[in-house]
Amino acid sequence: VPTPAPVLAVGGRERPGGSLRLYPVNPDGTLGNRRVVSLATPGIPGPPRAGSDFGAPLAAAGSLLVVGAPHVAVGDVRRAGAAYVLRMRSGMAFGVTRLSQEGRTVPESPETGDEFGAAVSVHQRYVAVGVPGEGFGVATRVGLVQAFTMTPPGRRLAARHVTSATQSSLRIPGFRTKSRLVSSII
């Protein structure tokens, strides 16, 4: 994470449910003392359950660090997944926004095995989250990408859903289910 001061982010397994190690990068390239962040860290919405894979996928741009947790439970829905967008501040402090298919921010509902957050990407203020387990009707595990814009720097960190994209909505040739070729789902 290059700004406001360089920080190296590394996924790990120091805590139940996964972890994130943050190392300040000194001007000479050496690493300072690490800070371990997990689903049990104050400000990170949990729950800290084993197997959540918090920190498995990571992406960074500017002051934003996106952390996936594809196997975290959302309410009582196991392996629904979530992504956490951290806006880094000085001294390795951060603000955080949790993205999941729960609530009004995302148009889909959490389902067991969705794995929201299995892949994450960020460019400037745009965040993309992969949901490989998403299904539509008879088509299971079709997959979906959810795209968001984050509030500009200096404001409270919040996400606005921009679009949902599937193989069909991107006009990539159809995919096969057990019984038929599906050409359009959305």
Disulfide bonds with the S-S distance in Angstrom:
none
